[in-house]
């Protein structure tokens, strides 16, 4: 009798183990995109005022049109084309291997320089200016497998006029 009881317990454990291991993997996966970014401070030398607000506002303003109830603002559409289509840093084949490799979040000011003449409320660090961040994600294979990809991103375009 004792042997039959042990045998039944072992079989029961094996069945419950196989049931738990046969469960489906989760349908959602949360993946951080914070690592592996490239960064450089400043625009390419040849850019001039191509990305000044006056030159790109027609592309920026429509990004908020879905967030308003004002009919005139909601009706604003982006112009045809891309304001960065000719800028080297925005090209998919641009070689950014010499840029700094970092993880987000990132604060370029902390790298300095520390200068006494900078405002005290900024920690005497240069927080202003232009910075470019680049990262490459390979999602094509996921999309082909029928996976959906949702991202939560924060974009910032901030320029100080002079």
C-alpha positions, 0 to 999 in steps of 0.5 A: 500500500505504501508503495502505491501511495508513493507512486500516486504522489509521484505521478500526481507531481509529474502531471502537475509539473507538465500542466504548468510547463505547458502554459502559454508564454505571456502575450505581451512583452515589455522591452526597454529601448534605453540602451545602445544609443549614440549621441553627439552634441551640436548640428553638422557644420553645413546645416546653417538655419535649416532646422530653425523653428521658422523653417520647420514649424509647418512640420511641428505644428500639425503634431498636436492637431489631434490634441485640440478641439479647435477646428482651425488648428486640427485642420493643419496638415504637414507639408509634403516632404521631410525637413531633415531629408538632406541632413546627414545625421538623419540618414539611415546609412549615416556612420555614427560609430564615432558618436558617444555610446550611452544609455537613456535617460541621458543629461549631456550637461553633466559631462561639462564643461563646468564654467563659473560664468554659467548661471548658478541655477544650471549648476554652472553646466551648459544644458542648452544647445542641440543634441542628436540621438540615434538608435537602430531597432530591428523589428522587421522580423517581429512584424513578419511573425505577426507581432504588434509593436507599440512604443512610448516615446518622448520627442524634444525639439528645443533650440535657444535663439540668440 
